Amino acid sequence: MPKEIFSDGIHAIHVTGNLVRIDLMSVQPQRKNEAGELAVEVQNRIIMPLESFLASMKIQENLIHELLEKGVLKREEAEAK
């Protein structure tokens, strides 16, 4: 069975040469940052070749298009113009 990793979001993306590093973050509800907001902590990193990263973006774009067509997502007014 594949390993499942949960992430609250992407903290940062770095490109070094032909590699893309995606830092996945986790919200730390028990801690606050200097601004009083919930603190986040980088928990995992995905590293892939730039070509694979670009291919993954195409897969995500296709999913967004499909969700828009099904009405699961709706375009914002600024995007529709």
C-alpha positions in Angstrom: 0.0 0.0 0.0 1.4 3.5 -0.9 2.4 5.7 2.0 -0.2 8.5 2.5 1.0 12.0 3.6 -1.3 14.7 4.8 -0.4 18.3 4.4 -2.2 21.5 5.3 -0.6 23.2 2.3 2.5 24.1 0.5 4.9 26.3 2.4 7.4 27.0 -0.4 8.7 25.8 -3.7 12.4 26.0 -4.7 14.0 25.2 -8.0 17.7 24.2 -8.0 19.0 23.3 -11.3 16.7 20.6 -12.7 15.1 19.7 -9.4 12.0 21.2 -7.8 11.6 21.0 -4.0 8.1 21.4 -2.6 8.0 22.0 1.2 4.7 20.7 2.7 3.5 22.4 5.8 1.4 21.4 8.8 -0.5 23.9 11.0 0.6 23.8 14.6 -2.6 24.9 16.5 -0.9 24.9 19.8 1.6 27.6 18.7 1.3 31.1 17.4 3.7 33.1 15.3 4.8 36.7 16.0 1.6 38.1 14.4 -0.6 35.9 16.6 -1.5 33.6 13.7 -1.4 29.8 13.9 2.2 28.7 13.3 3.1 26.3 10.5 6.0 23.9 10.3 7.5 22.2 7.3 6.9 18.4 7.8 7.8 16.8 4.5 9.5 17.7 1.2 8.7 16.4 -2.3 11.7 16.5 -4.7 11.2 15.8 -8.4 12.7 16.7 -11.7 11.5 19.9 -13.3 9.9 18.0 -16.2 7.9 15.9 -13.8 6.8 19.0 -11.8 5.5 20.6 -15.0 3.7 17.4 -15.9 2.0 17.4 -12.5 0.9 20.9 -13.0 -0.9 19.9 -16.2 -2.7 17.1 -14.3 -3.8 19.6 -11.7 -5.0 22.0 -14.4 -7.0 19.2 -16.0 -8.6 18.4 -12.6 -9.5 22.1 -12.0 -11.1 22.2 -15.5 -13.1 19.1 -14.8 -14.3 20.4 -11.4 -15.3 23.7 -13.0 -17.3 21.8 -15.6 -19.1 19.7 -12.9 -19.9 22.8 -10.9 -17.9 21.7 -7.9 -15.7 24.9 -8.3 -17.0 28.2 -9.5 -15.0 30.9 -11.3 -14.5 34.2 -9.5 -15.8 37.3 -11.2 -12.3 38.7 -11.8 -11.3 35.4 -13.6 -14.5 35.3 -15.7 -13.8 38.7 -17.4 
